[in-house]
Amino acid sequence: MVVNVVFFTIKVTMEHEEGELHTFFTSTSQFYYWTTFLFFMITWEFNDRLIYKELRKGELNLRNSIGIYLKTMALLLPLSALIYYLALFPLREVLDIHCEQPYLVEFWGDFFRAGLIGSTVVFINLFYFSMKQKEEMQEQMENLKREMIASKYSSLRSQISPHFLFNSLNTLTSLMYEDRDLASDFVTRLASSYRYILDNKEEDLVSLQKELNFLDAYIFMMEVRHKDAISVKMDIKVAPELYRIPTLTLQMLIENALKHNWYSKEKPLQISLSTIGNSALAIKNTLRKRDTKEENTKLGLENIKKRYSYYTNKEVLIREEDGHFEVIIPLLDKKITEMNLKAIS
């Protein structure tokens, strides 16, 4: 249909007398019709293939769009030049082609017209796929945003849950009779933990420094509660104020280690946090899985993955080996929030 419209438009513009439109069925017109159809389909199919190849690698941008155009023209122009040359010179009588203008002028006109049609097809195709890509990216961004907001508040609710508060108050009650100074310190850390959670409930990302400060209070409470059954070591070799991570990520990973492993004073749970260069943070713990009938849904880890996917293409890595469970999370640049806000707007 498109080829017919294009060819008919060209035909009308080339004819100067109303009575000449019947020449559509001549051998000359048929030759130009089928060559137009051939060039149109070759350009379209080849261009589609190049676009899909780039989309599999990543996304369309100005640089690879120019490359797609040049590659398509590199196929179309020599092919059209060859066909028109053969038709207008060596095979002119065999194909019974008649031209009003000198054949050399007709050749360059046909060659130029083929390039113009091909360029139009390429630009329309690139425009279509660019708009489609933009819509898909906007939809994906909105979905990720909704998932991130839902997971963020889910994690916040879990920390303010009655279960967490009950355990903390139960530990505090015991401390009141055993060590009042430690109990006072425990209350201070508990209050600072809830203050951190409430102060950052609207924040998608926090600085690594803030998260480590909060984690210090959380680990203190866990060590008091479990006494000598857990051991947490940190080896942070970056300036934590320069990096960001999703809120409560470290706390969630520590909580998962405590929840899914058994430990005691004789066999404490060893947990380590260490930086990998300046690009990632590894959270590693000894692996001694609890015998439980409850299925491990790994919702906490999926939560973290989805939240990271909103800000970066770097993956959250999870692995089990040599009796250890390890999660490696990317460290995000402190400017990442501003960059994403610009991308959304």
N, C-alpha and C positions, 0 to 999 in steps of 0.2 A: 504493500500500500504506500509506504513512504517513498520507495523508489519510483513508483508510478507518478506520484505527485511531483517529485523533484524533476523527473524527466519531462513531464508534461509542461511544467513551468518553464524549463529551459527551452523546450521546443517552441512554446508560444513566443518567448522573448526573441528567439532566433528568426521566426517567420515574420515577414514584413507585409505580406498580403494575406487577407482573410481566407482566400481560396486555397492557400497552400497547406492547410492543416491536414488535408487528405494524404499528404506525403508521408504520414506516419508509417504506412505499411510498405514503404519502399525499402530496398536492401540497405540503403544508407542509414535510414532512420532505425531500422531493426538492429543494425550494427551498433549504433550509439546507445540504443536502449539496453541491449544486453551487456555491453561493456560498462555502462553506468551501473547496472544491477550487479555485475561482477565486482567492480571496484567498491561499491557500497557494502556488499556482504563481506568481502575480504577485510576491508577496513574495520567494520563493526566487530567481526569475530576476533580478529587479531588484537584489536584494541581492548575488547572485553577480557581476553586471555591475559594481556599485560596488566590490566587493572586488578584482576583477581590475584595475580601473582604478587603484586605489591601489597594488596590487602592482607594476604596470608603472612607477609613479613611484618606488617605493622599497620600503617595508615597512609592515606593519600596526602601529599603536601605539594607545595609549589615545585620543589626540586624534582621529585619523581614523576610529577605530572608532565613537566617539560621533557623528561626522559622518555615517557610513554609516547608523547606527541612525536618526538624526533624518531623513535624506533618505528612508529607506524608509518610516518612519511618515508622513512628509509626503505620500507617495503613497497608502499604504494607508488611513489614517483617513478622509480626505475621500471616497475611493472607496467605502469600506464604508458611510459615513454616507449617501451619496447613494443607493446601492442599497437599503439597508434602509429609508430614508425612502420611496422610491418604492414599495417592495413592501408596506410596512405601512400606507400611507395612500392615495395616489392609485390604486394598482394592486392593492389588497388583494382586492377582489372578483374582478378578472380572474384573478389568480393563485390564487385560492381558498385564502388563508392564514387559518388559525384559530389564535388564541392564547388561552391560559387567563388570562393577565394583561392588564391594560389595554395598549393598543397603544403608548402613550408609554413605559411601563415596559419593555415588550418591546423597543422600539427601543434604549433605552439599554443594556439587557442585551446585545443583539446587538452593538451598537457596542463595548461594553467587551470582549466575548468575541473579536471580530475583532482588537482591539488586542492582547489577551493572546496569541492564537495567533500573530499577526505578530511580536510581541516575542520569543516563544519560538523561532520559526524563525530570526530574526535572530541571537539570542544563540548558538544552537546552530551556526549557520553561521560566525559569527565565531570561536567557540571551535575549530571544526574547522580553519579556515584558519590560526588562530594557532598551533595545535599542529603543523600541517603545515609552517608557516614556521619554527617553532623547530627541528623535525627537520632541515629542509633547511639551515638556518644552522649547526647543529651538525655535520652531515655535511660542509658546505663548509669549516667551520673546521678539522675534522680533516684533510681533504684538503689544505688550504693548509698546515697545520702539517707534514704529512708531506713535502710538496713543498719547503717551506722548509728543513726539516732536511736533506733529501737534497741540495738545491742548495747549502746552506751547507757541508756536508762535501765536496761535489764541488769547490767553489771552494778550500777549504782544501787538499785533496789536490793540486790543480793548482799551488799555490804551493810545496808541499814536494816537488814532483816532481824526479826526478833531472835532468831537462833544465834546469830553472831553476838548480839547484845547480851543475850542470856548467858552464853559461855563466858563473856568478858566479866559480867557482874558476878557470876559464880566464882570465878577466879579471884576477883576483888574481895569477895566475902571471906574467902579462906585467908587471903593475905592480911586482912584486918586483924586477925588473931595471931598470925605468925610474925609478920614484919610490917609495922606501920609505915616505916620510911619507904619500903618497897611498894606498899599499897598506894602511898601518895604519888610516887613516881608513875605507877601504873595508871592512876586516874588522869594524871597529866598527859600521858601518852595516848590514852583512850580519847580524851577530849580533843587533842590535836589531830588525831586520826579522823574523827567525825567532822572536825572543822575543815580539814582538807577536803573531805568528800563533799561537804555542802558548798564550800567556796568554789569548787571546780565542777559542780554539777552541770554548768552550761558550757564548759570547755571541752572541745573535741580532743585537743592535744595539750599536753603540759610539758614543761621543760624536764629533762632527765634529772636535773638537780632537785626539783620539787618532788618528783616521784621517788627518788632515793631517800629524801628526807622523810617522806611519808612511810616508805618501806622500813626505814630504821625503827620508827615507832611501832609499826605492825610486827616486825620481827621480835622486838623487845617483848611485846605482849605474848607472842607465841612461845618464846623461850621461857618466859615466866610460867606460862600455863603448862608447858610440856617439860619444864625443868631442863635436864641435860639430855633429852631425847632427840633434840635437833641441833644442828650446827650450820650456820650460814656464814660463808666467807665471800667477800667482795674484792674484786681486782679491777677497778675502773681506772683506765689510763687515758681518758679523754677529759676535756673540760666539759662537765655535764651541763653547764648553763648554755652551751652552744648547740645542744641537740634536743629534739622533742620526740615523744612517744605518745601513743593513745593513753588517755587517763586510766589509771588502775591496772595497766597491763602487767606490771611486775608483781603486784599484790595477787592478781588472779593466778599467775603461774606458780607462785609460792604456795597459795592455797590449794591448788590442784595437786602439788607434790605432797602436801600434808594429808589431803583427802584420800588419795589413791594408793598410798604406801603405808606399810606398817613399820613402826620404829619403837625403840625402847632405850633406856639408859645404857644397856649393854651393847645395843646395835643402833646407834643414833642415825638419824637421817641426815646425810651430808648434802648440802645445797651450796652451789657456787654461782656467783654472777661475775662474768668477766667480759671485757670488751675484746672485739676482734678488729684490730686496726682502729680506724675511726668510722667504720661503716656499719657495725653490727654489735649486738650484745647477746652473749650466750648464757642461758639459765640452765644449769645441769644439776641433776640430783640422782642419788643412788636409787636403783629400781628394785623395790620389793613389794610387788602388788598385793593388795589386800584380797583376801578370799571373801567375795561378796556376791550376793545374788543379783544385785542391781547392775544393770548394763551400763557400761561407761559410754555415754552419748558424745563425749568430747565437745559439748556445746561451748565450753569456755574457750577452747582452742579455735573453734570455728568463728566464735565471736571476735577474737583477736585478728584472725585472718581477714575477715570482712572489713574490719575497721582499718586495717593497713591498706587494703586494696583501694580504698577511697583516696589515699594520699600518694601511693607509689606503686610501681610495677615490680618492685623487689618483693620476693616471696618470704613468708615466714616458714622457716625450715624446721621440721620435727623429725627426730630420729631416736631409735633405741638400739644400743649396742654396748657390749661388754659390761652388762649389768648397770647401765646408766640410761637415763632418759634426758634428752636435751632439746631445748627449743632455742632457735636463733632468730632474733627479731632485728629488723633494720633500724638503724638510728637515722632519724629524719632531721634534715637541716632546719634551723629555727625559722627560716623564711618560708617553709613549706605551706603554712596556713595562708599567707598572702598570695602565693602563687596559685593555690586552688581556688581562692575567692575570685581571682582574676579570670580563671578558666571557666568558672560557673557563670559569671556576669556577662 
